[in-house]
Amino acid sequence: MVFLEKQKNNMPKFTKDQNELNIETAYTKALEVLDACAKTDTGAFHASGLPGGYEATWSRDSMITTLGAALIGERYREPIKKSLDILGKNQSYLGQIPNCVGSFNLDRQSDVTFNSIDSTLWYIIGLVVYSWRFGEKDFYVKHKKELTLGLIWLSYQDPDEVRMLVQQPTMDWMDAFPHKYGYVLNTQALYYGALRLIGKKRQAEHLKRVVNGQSHKYLALYDPKLGYYWPWAWKNHDDKREHEEWFDSLGNCLAIITGLATPTIANKILKTIKDRQINYPYPLRAIDPPLKPGGPEWKDYFANCDAREPYQYLNGGIWLFIGGFYVAALVKMKKYKEAEKELARLAEANLKIITDLNDDALADIAKQKKMNKSRLKNIRQQSFNEWLDGKTGEPKGEPYQAWSAGAYLYAYHCVKDKMVWYFDYE
């Protein structure tokens, strides 16, 4: 925690005017990012708006983007609609919504990929959001078959018949690291939100009671001693239960936003974030604490991914789309001044320009795209990055990310309107 305290003390002190300027500048830039991500051959949202980025339509990326994009009005109506169309069209005959549609980059040739549980959940949420926001009842009816098949597919991910979803490792947005299986918090939070949005309140409340330990306590994910939810848990073995206790930032924030967390639990989660400075140097580090080789949670294959180093990538790196959900979670708990302060810090983080570009990778992309390497490098030195270094705040990953921009727009409107859009169910 020492370096975090030092980082906190060294954070720049902004005036109110500077904060407002950052917030509005980031808003304008976020619209530019989404414009670029929507200019695709299909008209659907790509995950990145730049050559050599993630040039395909992901369910989770496009639907997270939708949460913010739908609040802008007609500007993104068609890209949202096209994204839903292309995902629904490629649904498996068993009912699973694809993780990704479209060949991208240099190393992937398959046009449709699955093996994801959150893709179906995000699709359902996105379908309801779009249909409600734009008043398109006919569009909702048109895609009711995909929604129904998706719900059936989800219902079969319940081997214990307890109306909770079960998954294999790497089946959600953390598809390389860390190792989560069984009852995963992120998945239960999305499931609760999806059920509430389609009017299945009774089933949703059952899930809420179980996750929070109010019934079927042997299945609970909330830990009163920790003050937050376990990232995942599975079977009991006498007095032992398979689970881990690191803090899952996205899962805990989604639990607050969707209403899975009670007000008491939600406030304890936010206190944990503040006490452990998980929102520093910027909101929000993906997990806390980072996992290290030799620890009980470490798997050998972790060394093969970008998360092998602490505070990098998924291993405690800062993910800007999660920062947007953190701001929304603060709004949910009516912490409006704190939410506006964190929105300003999120704006600053999103406006950082990536400069650490791999020359060899750029050369390969330039060759494939038949572009000048120097021009490509200039194009890709952009803001709204995928993630930042968890210690220094240095931008990393892919720039011009749709979900970073979409989540920022969502957070912005939640703060300005003092409401958590879509998830204030009543």
C-alpha positions as CSV (number, residue, x, y, z in Angstrom):
1,M,0.0,0.0,0.0
2,V,3.0,2.3,0.4
3,F,3.3,3.1,-3.3
4,L,-0.4,3.8,-3.5
5,E,-0.2,6.3,-0.7
6,K,2.7,8.0,-2.4
7,Q,0.8,8.0,-5.7
8,K,-2.2,9.5,-4.0
9,N,-0.2,12.3,-2.5
10,N,1.4,13.1,-5.8
11,M,-1.9,13.2,-7.8
12,P,-2.3,16.6,-9.5
13,K,-4.7,19.0,-7.7
14,F,-7.3,20.3,-10.2
15,T,-9.4,23.4,-9.8
16,K,-13.1,23.1,-10.3
17,D,-12.8,24.7,-13.8
18,Q,-10.1,22.2,-14.8
19,N,-12.2,19.3,-13.7
20,E,-15.1,20.6,-15.6
21,L,-13.0,21.1,-18.7
22,N,-11.6,17.6,-18.5
23,I,-15.1,16.2,-18.1
24,E,-16.5,18.0,-21.1
25,T,-13.4,17.4,-23.2
26,A,-13.5,13.7,-22.5
27,Y,-17.2,13.7,-23.4
28,T,-16.6,15.2,-26.8
29,K,-13.6,12.8,-27.4
30,A,-15.8,9.8,-26.4
31,L,-18.2,10.7,-29.1
32,E,-15.4,10.8,-31.7
33,V,-14.3,7.4,-30.5
34,L,-17.8,5.9,-31.0
35,D,-18.1,7.6,-34.4
36,A,-14.9,5.7,-35.4
37,C,-16.0,2.4,-33.9
38,A,-19.3,2.7,-35.7
39,K,-17.8,3.2,-39.2
40,T,-17.5,-0.4,-40.0
41,D,-18.3,-2.6,-43.0
42,T,-21.4,-4.0,-41.1
43,G,-22.4,-0.7,-39.5
44,A,-22.2,-2.4,-36.1
45,F,-19.9,-1.3,-33.3
46,H,-16.3,-2.6,-33.4
47,A,-14.5,-2.8,-30.1
48,S,-11.8,-0.4,-31.4
49,G,-12.1,2.4,-33.9
50,L,-8.5,2.2,-35.3
51,P,-6.7,0.1,-37.9
52,G,-5.1,-2.9,-36.3
53,G,-7.4,-2.7,-33.2
54,Y,-10.1,-5.1,-32.3
55,E,-11.9,-4.9,-35.6
56,A,-14.9,-7.1,-34.9
57,T,-18.2,-6.9,-32.9
58,W,-18.0,-8.3,-29.4
59,S,-21.2,-8.9,-27.5
60,R,-19.9,-7.5,-24.2
61,D,-18.0,-4.5,-25.7
62,S,-20.9,-3.4,-28.0
63,M,-23.5,-3.8,-25.3
64,I,-21.5,-2.0,-22.7
65,T,-21.0,0.7,-25.3
66,T,-24.8,0.7,-25.8
67,L,-25.4,1.8,-22.2
68,G,-23.8,5.2,-22.9
69,A,-24.5,5.4,-26.7
70,A,-28.2,5.0,-26.3
71,L,-28.3,8.1,-24.1
72,I,-26.9,10.3,-26.9
73,G,-30.0,10.0,-29.0
74,E,-30.3,9.2,-32.8
75,R,-26.6,9.5,-33.4
76,Y,-25.9,5.9,-32.5
77,R,-29.3,4.3,-33.0
78,E,-28.2,2.4,-36.1
79,P,-24.9,1.1,-34.8
80,I,-26.6,-0.3,-31.7
81,K,-29.4,-1.8,-33.8
82,K,-26.8,-3.3,-36.2
83,S,-24.8,-4.8,-33.3
84,L,-27.9,-6.5,-31.9
85,D,-28.9,-7.7,-35.3
86,I,-25.5,-9.3,-36.1
87,L,-25.2,-10.9,-32.7
88,G,-28.8,-12.3,-32.8
89,K,-28.3,-13.6,-36.3
90,N,-25.3,-15.6,-35.2
91,Q,-26.9,-17.1,-32.1
92,S,-26.1,-20.8,-31.8
93,Y,-29.0,-23.3,-32.3
94,L,-28.8,-24.0,-28.6
95,G,-29.3,-20.4,-27.8
96,Q,-25.9,-19.0,-26.9
97,I,-25.1,-15.5,-28.2
98,P,-21.6,-15.3,-29.7
99,N,-18.7,-13.8,-27.9
100,C,-17.5,-12.2,-31.1
101,V,-18.5,-11.9,-34.7
102,G,-16.0,-11.0,-37.4
103,S,-12.4,-11.8,-38.3
104,F,-9.9,-9.4,-36.8
105,N,-6.2,-8.6,-36.5
106,L,-3.7,-11.0,-38.0
107,D,-4.1,-14.2,-36.0
108,R,-7.8,-15.0,-35.9
109,Q,-9.7,-16.2,-39.0
110,S,-12.9,-17.6,-37.4
111,D,-15.9,-15.4,-38.0
112,V,-17.9,-16.4,-35.0
113,T,-16.7,-17.5,-31.6
114,F,-18.6,-18.6,-28.5
115,N,-17.4,-20.1,-25.2
116,S,-18.7,-17.2,-23.1
117,I,-21.5,-16.8,-20.6
118,D,-21.7,-13.1,-20.3
119,S,-22.2,-12.5,-24.0
120,T,-25.8,-13.8,-23.7
121,L,-26.4,-11.8,-20.6
122,W,-25.1,-8.6,-22.1
123,Y,-27.1,-9.2,-25.2
124,I,-30.4,-9.4,-23.2
125,I,-29.5,-6.2,-21.3
126,G,-28.6,-4.4,-24.6
127,L,-31.8,-5.5,-26.3
128,V,-34.0,-4.2,-23.5
129,V,-32.0,-1.0,-23.3
130,Y,-32.2,-0.3,-27.0
131,S,-35.9,-1.2,-27.4
132,W,-36.9,0.9,-24.4
133,R,-34.7,3.9,-25.1
134,F,-35.8,4.2,-28.7
135,G,-39.4,3.0,-28.2
136,E,-38.9,0.2,-30.7
137,K,-41.5,-2.4,-29.5
138,D,-41.5,-4.0,-32.9
139,F,-37.7,-4.5,-32.8
140,Y,-38.0,-6.2,-29.3
141,V,-40.7,-8.5,-30.6
142,K,-38.6,-9.3,-33.7
143,H,-35.8,-10.4,-31.4
144,K,-38.0,-12.1,-28.8
145,K,-37.0,-15.5,-30.2
146,E,-33.3,-14.8,-29.5
147,L,-34.1,-13.5,-26.1
148,T,-36.2,-16.6,-25.2
149,L,-33.6,-19.0,-26.6
150,G,-30.8,-17.1,-24.7
151,L,-32.8,-17.5,-21.5
152,I,-33.3,-21.2,-22.1
153,W,-29.5,-21.6,-22.8
154,L,-28.8,-19.8,-19.5
155,S,-31.2,-21.9,-17.6
156,Y,-29.2,-25.0,-18.5
157,Q,-26.1,-23.5,-17.0
158,D,-27.5,-24.5,-13.6
159,P,-26.4,-28.1,-12.8
160,D,-27.4,-27.8,-9.1
161,E,-31.0,-26.7,-10.0
162,V,-30.7,-23.7,-7.6
163,R,-31.5,-21.0,-10.2
164,M,-27.9,-19.7,-10.2
165,L,-25.6,-19.7,-13.2
166,V,-22.5,-21.9,-13.3
167,Q,-19.5,-21.4,-15.6
168,Q,-16.2,-22.9,-16.6
169,P,-13.0,-20.9,-16.2
170,T,-12.3,-17.9,-18.6
171,M,-15.9,-17.8,-19.8
172,D,-16.5,-14.1,-19.1
173,W,-14.6,-10.8,-19.9
174,M,-11.6,-12.1,-17.9
175,D,-10.9,-14.7,-20.6
176,A,-7.2,-15.3,-19.9
177,F,-6.8,-14.5,-16.2
178,P,-7.6,-15.1,-13.4
179,H,-9.1,-18.6,-12.8
180,K,-12.8,-18.3,-11.9
181,Y,-15.4,-21.1,-12.1
182,G,-18.6,-22.2,-10.5
183,Y,-20.7,-19.4,-9.1
184,V,-19.0,-16.2,-10.4
185,L,-20.0,-12.8,-9.0
186,N,-19.8,-10.9,-12.3
187,T,-22.2,-13.4,-14.0
188,Q,-24.7,-13.4,-11.1
189,A,-24.8,-9.6,-11.1
190,L,-25.5,-9.5,-14.9
191,Y,-28.1,-12.3,-14.5
192,Y,-29.9,-10.4,-11.8
193,G,-29.9,-7.2,-13.9
194,A,-31.2,-9.1,-17.0
195,L,-34.0,-10.8,-15.0
196,R,-35.1,-7.5,-13.5
197,L,-35.1,-5.8,-16.9
198,I,-37.3,-8.4,-18.5
199,G,-39.7,-8.4,-15.6
200,K,-38.8,-11.7,-13.9
201,K,-38.7,-10.0,-10.5
202,R,-39.5,-13.1,-8.4
203,Q,-36.7,-15.1,-9.9
204,A,-34.3,-12.2,-9.5
205,E,-35.1,-11.7,-5.9
206,H,-34.5,-15.4,-5.2
207,L,-31.1,-15.0,-6.8
208,K,-30.4,-11.9,-4.7
209,R,-31.3,-13.7,-1.4
210,V,-29.0,-16.7,-2.3
211,V,-26.0,-14.6,-3.3
212,N,-26.3,-12.4,-0.2
213,G,-26.6,-15.4,2.1
214,Q,-30.2,-14.8,3.1
215,S,-31.2,-18.3,2.0
216,H,-29.2,-21.3,0.8
217,K,-26.3,-20.0,2.8
218,Y,-24.0,-22.6,1.6
219,L,-24.2,-20.9,-1.9
220,A,-23.6,-17.3,-0.7
221,L,-21.0,-15.1,-2.3
222,Y,-21.1,-12.2,0.1
223,D,-18.6,-12.4,2.9
224,P,-19.6,-10.2,5.9
225,K,-16.1,-10.3,7.3
226,L,-14.5,-9.0,4.1
227,G,-17.3,-6.5,3.4
228,Y,-17.5,-7.5,-0.3
229,Y,-18.4,-10.4,-2.5
230,W,-16.0,-13.3,-3.3
231,P,-15.1,-13.2,-7.0
232,W,-16.3,-16.9,-7.3
233,A,-17.1,-20.0,-5.3
234,W,-18.0,-23.6,-6.0
235,K,-18.5,-26.7,-3.9
236,N,-18.3,-27.2,-0.1
237,H,-16.0,-30.0,1.1
238,D,-17.1,-30.5,4.8
239,D,-15.7,-27.3,6.4
240,K,-13.9,-26.1,3.2
241,R,-15.3,-24.3,0.3
242,E,-13.7,-23.8,-3.1
243,H,-13.4,-20.0,-3.5
244,E,-11.0,-17.1,-3.6
245,E,-11.1,-13.7,-1.8
246,W,-9.4,-11.1,-4.1
247,F,-11.6,-8.1,-4.8
248,D,-13.3,-8.3,-8.2
249,S,-13.9,-4.6,-9.1
250,L,-16.3,-5.1,-12.0
251,G,-18.4,-7.8,-10.3
252,N,-18.8,-5.7,-7.1
253,C,-19.6,-2.5,-9.0
254,L,-22.2,-4.4,-11.2
255,A,-23.7,-5.9,-8.1
256,I,-24.3,-2.3,-6.8
257,I,-25.6,-0.9,-10.1
258,T,-28.0,-3.7,-10.9
259,G,-29.3,-3.8,-7.3
260,L,-28.0,-7.3,-6.5
261,A,-26.2,-5.8,-3.5
262,T,-28.4,-4.5,-0.6
263,P,-27.7,-0.8,0.4
264,T,-25.7,-2.0,3.4
265,I,-23.5,-4.3,1.3
266,A,-23.2,-1.7,-1.4
267,N,-21.8,0.9,1.1
268,K,-19.4,-1.6,2.5
269,I,-18.1,-2.4,-1.0
270,L,-17.6,1.3,-1.7
271,K,-15.8,1.7,1.6
272,T,-13.5,-1.2,0.7
273,I,-12.6,0.5,-2.6
274,K,-11.8,3.7,-0.8
275,D,-9.9,2.1,2.2
276,R,-7.8,0.0,-0.1
277,Q,-7.4,2.8,-2.7
278,I,-8.5,0.5,-5.5
279,N,-9.5,3.7,-7.3
280,Y,-5.8,5.0,-7.4
281,P,-4.0,6.2,-9.4
282,Y,-7.2,6.2,-11.4
283,P,-10.6,4.4,-11.3
284,L,-10.5,1.4,-11.3
285,R,-8.0,-1.4,-10.8
286,A,-9.5,-4.7,-12.1
287,I,-8.6,-6.8,-9.0
288,D,-7.0,-6.2,-5.6
289,P,-4.5,-7.4,-4.6
290,P,-2.7,-8.5,-7.7
291,L,-1.9,-12.2,-7.9
292,K,1.7,-13.4,-7.8
293,P,3.5,-16.6,-8.9
294,G,3.7,-19.0,-6.0
295,G,0.4,-17.9,-4.5
296,P,-2.5,-20.3,-4.0
297,E,-4.5,-18.7,-6.9
298,W,-1.7,-18.8,-9.4
299,K,-1.9,-21.2,-12.4
300,D,1.1,-22.0,-14.7
301,Y,-0.6,-20.7,-17.8
302,F,-0.9,-17.2,-16.3
303,A,2.8,-16.7,-17.3
304,N,1.7,-16.8,-20.9
305,C,-0.6,-13.8,-20.8
306,D,-0.2,-10.1,-20.3
307,A,-1.4,-10.4,-16.7
308,R,1.8,-12.2,-15.5
309,E,3.1,-9.0,-13.9
310,P,1.4,-7.3,-10.9
311,Y,-0.5,-4.1,-11.8
312,Q,-0.5,-5.0,-15.5
313,Y,-3.5,-5.9,-17.7
314,L,-6.1,-7.9,-15.7
315,N,-3.7,-8.4,-12.8
316,G,-4.5,-5.0,-11.1
317,G,-4.3,-2.9,-14.2
318,I,-6.7,0.0,-14.4
319,W,-9.6,-0.7,-16.8
320,L,-11.4,2.5,-17.8
321,F,-14.8,0.9,-18.6
322,I,-14.8,-0.4,-15.0
323,G,-14.1,3.1,-13.8
324,G,-17.4,4.2,-15.6
325,F,-19.3,1.6,-13.6
326,Y,-17.6,2.7,-10.4
327,V,-18.9,6.2,-11.0
328,A,-22.4,4.9,-11.6
329,A,-22.2,2.8,-8.4
330,L,-21.4,6.0,-6.4
331,V,-24.5,7.6,-8.0
332,K,-26.6,4.6,-7.2
333,M,-25.7,5.2,-3.5
334,K,-26.4,8.9,-3.9
335,K,-22.8,9.9,-3.3
336,Y,-23.1,12.6,-5.9
337,K,-20.2,14.8,-5.0
338,E,-17.8,11.8,-4.8
339,A,-19.2,10.5,-8.1
340,E,-18.5,13.9,-9.9
341,K,-15.0,13.9,-8.4
342,E,-14.3,10.4,-9.7
343,L,-15.8,11.3,-13.1
344,A,-13.2,14.1,-13.4
345,R,-10.4,11.6,-12.6
346,L,-11.8,9.1,-15.0
347,A,-11.9,11.8,-17.7
348,E,-8.3,12.6,-17.1
349,A,-7.4,8.9,-17.4
350,N,-9.3,8.5,-20.6
351,L,-7.6,11.5,-22.2
352,K,-4.1,10.1,-21.7
353,I,-2.4,9.4,-25.0
354,I,-0.7,6.1,-25.6
355,T,2.9,6.4,-26.9
356,D,4.3,2.9,-26.1
357,L,3.6,1.2,-29.4
358,N,5.3,-2.0,-30.5
359,D,7.2,-1.2,-33.7
360,D,7.3,-4.8,-34.9
361,A,3.5,-5.2,-34.4
362,L,3.0,-1.9,-36.1
363,A,5.0,-3.1,-39.1
364,D,2.9,-6.2,-39.4
365,I,-0.4,-4.2,-39.2
366,A,0.9,-1.7,-41.7
367,K,1.7,-4.4,-44.1
368,Q,-1.7,-6.1,-43.7
369,K,-3.5,-2.8,-44.1
370,K,-1.2,-1.6,-46.9
371,M,-0.5,1.6,-44.9
372,N,2.6,3.6,-44.2
373,K,4.0,2.5,-40.8
374,S,4.6,6.1,-39.6
375,R,1.1,7.2,-40.5
376,L,-0.3,4.2,-38.8
377,K,1.7,5.0,-35.7
378,N,0.4,8.6,-35.6
379,I,-3.2,7.3,-36.1
380,R,-2.9,4.9,-33.2
381,Q,-1.5,7.4,-30.7
382,Q,-4.9,8.1,-29.3
383,S,-6.9,8.4,-26.1
384,F,-9.6,6.2,-24.5
385,N,-7.3,3.2,-24.0
386,E,-8.1,-0.3,-23.0
387,W,-6.3,-0.2,-19.7
388,L,-3.6,1.7,-17.7
389,D,-0.6,0.6,-15.7
390,G,-2.0,0.0,-12.1
391,K,1.0,1.8,-10.5
392,T,1.9,4.7,-12.9
393,G,-1.4,5.2,-14.7
394,E,0.5,5.0,-18.1
395,P,-1.9,4.0,-20.9
396,K,-1.6,0.5,-22.3
397,G,-3.4,-1.9,-24.6
398,E,-5.5,-0.8,-27.5
399,P,-6.6,2.9,-27.9
400,Y,-9.9,4.2,-29.1
401,Q,-11.8,1.6,-27.2
402,A,-15.6,1.6,-27.7
403,W,-16.4,0.3,-24.2
404,S,-14.1,2.8,-22.5
405,A,-15.9,5.6,-24.3
406,G,-19.4,4.1,-23.9
407,A,-18.9,3.6,-20.2
408,Y,-17.6,7.1,-19.8
409,L,-20.7,8.5,-21.5
410,Y,-22.9,6.3,-19.3
411,A,-21.1,7.6,-16.1
412,Y,-21.3,11.2,-17.3
413,H,-25.1,11.0,-17.8
414,C,-25.6,9.1,-14.5
415,V,-23.7,11.9,-12.7
416,K,-25.5,14.8,-14.5
417,D,-28.9,13.2,-14.2
418,K,-28.3,11.9,-10.6
419,M,-29.7,8.5,-11.6
420,V,-28.4,5.1,-12.7
421,W,-29.9,4.8,-16.1
422,Y,-31.9,1.6,-16.9
423,F,-31.3,0.0,-13.5
424,D,-33.7,2.1,-11.5
425,Y,-36.4,-0.5,-12.2
426,E,-39.4,1.1,-10.6
